[in-house]
């Protein structure tokens, strides 16, 4: 059994409102996930379960980041978050941090003040300008959500809340890389994340109106990277998480982004009733690791090993092993490799996109990596 606080840092993903949401985004992967399991809704997380998560996490690790997601986590209410943060700070004595991903629709000045006071890092979902964002990110009534979400971003900025823009790369986003980048840049959104859109579990990839095809995603990455690289060369760097991680990898460091590691790490996803899963994309029947109210982290890790979740992710496709870009790509995210009909892992659905991108932009990526290494006092061979 590990010693108390044997882990230096632990990040936990918590769904305090399960899959409940105050919006109806047409491509929502978690809404689809809830349709593909025996239970749709785990209710609202109790304070008792929240306290149990905090207590066991702080016994497990020296430092803990509690990250909240949904559904839409703010549906749980500000009172729950006030109690959670107060309890964690009292128990953690400076060892805790907080993050939250939100659609921004219900965030008001009171929420913003709370985030600022407690140093939350917030991910705000926004798919570009109004016409692009409003096509799929809809309210319960079917209206567009852009104006409210953009006003939330302005509240964050005026209050000094640290936030990133999270963009789901669907077909329309991929076709408008230059427009979206210019819009974000013009509005001062200097920290951006682009997440490839997922099709419903079991459906043929690329079959939905909003679907992302490998060819379209490859073209999107090339266009977006050229804009990113141009600004980097001009001294007006804008952070794009995926590109930052590629440069980091090429410069000799480990990527921090989960899907770029080449295997599934020991993540813990907490549903509202305390059940725990190994990945946000696998909150599905058959992947439950236990329940925090009755299980220890050691027991959950044993269950992870029993179902072979990490071990399966390590099995690379034979073609991947021979690929010239294997050390950069590392196979991609498991979710893009999985055939949910057979349970087998093969090459990533987005493999052709990555080959397009790396082939086209390799030299620029390497030049950035050399600069990154030099800044740390290291030098890469040509």
RASUL-V494800 format. One record per backbone hydrogen bond with DSSP energy under -1.0 kcal/mol. NH is the residue of the N-H (numbers start at 1). CO is the residue of the C=O. Records with the same first field share a line. If there is no record, write none. Layout:
NH: CO / CO
//
This chain:
5: 59
6: 3
7: 60
10: 63
12: 65
13: 268
14: 67
15: 270
18: 15
20: 17
24: 138
26: 136
28: 25
32: 28
33: 29
34: 30
36: 33
45: 16
50: 46
51: 47
52: 48
53: 49
54: 50
55: 51
56: 52
57: 53
58: 54
59: 55
60: 56
61: 57
62: 7
63: 8
64: 95
65: 10
66: 97
67: 12
68: 99
69: 14
72: 20
75: 72
76: 73
77: 74
81: 77
82: 78
83: 79
84: 80
85: 81
86: 82
87: 83
88: 84
89: 85
90: 86
91: 87
92: 88
93: 89
97: 64
99: 66
100: 121
101: 68
102: 123
112: 108
113: 109
114: 110
115: 111
116: 112
117: 113
118: 114
119: 116
120: 115
121: 98
122: 162
123: 100
124: 164
125: 102
126: 166
133: 129
134: 130
137: 133
138: 136
139: 143
142: 139
145: 137
149: 145
150: 146
151: 147
152: 148
153: 149
154: 150
155: 151
156: 152
157: 153
158: 154
159: 155
161: 156
164: 122
165: 191
166: 124
167: 193
169: 195
170: 168
171: 210
174: 170
175: 171
176: 173
180: 176
181: 177
182: 178
183: 179
184: 180
185: 181
186: 182
187: 183
188: 185
189: 184
190: 188
192: 239
193: 165
195: 167
197: 169
203: 200
207: 204
211: 208
217: 213
218: 214
219: 215
220: 216
221: 217
222: 218
223: 219
224: 220
225: 221
226: 222
227: 223
228: 224
229: 225
230: 226
231: 227
232: 228
233: 229
234: 230
235: 232
236: 231
239: 190
241: 192
244: 240
245: 241
246: 242
247: 243
248: 244
249: 245
250: 246
251: 247
252: 249
253: 248
260: 257
261: 258
267: 265
269: 277
270: 13
271: 275
274: 271
276: 290
277: 269
282: 279
284: 282
287: 284
289: 276
292: 274
294: 291
295: 291
300: 296
301: 297
302: 298
303: 299
304: 300
305: 301
306: 302
307: 303
309: 304
312: 308
313: 309
315: 312
316: 314
321: 317
323: 320
326: 323
328: 325
329: 325
330: 326
332: 329
336: 333
337: 334
338: 334
339: 344
343: 339
346: 337
349: 336
351: 348
354: 350
355: 351
356: 352
357: 353
358: 354
359: 355
360: 356
361: 357
365: 361
366: 362
367: 363
368: 364
369: 365
370: 366
371: 367
372: 368
373: 369
374: 370
375: 371
377: 374
378: 373
//
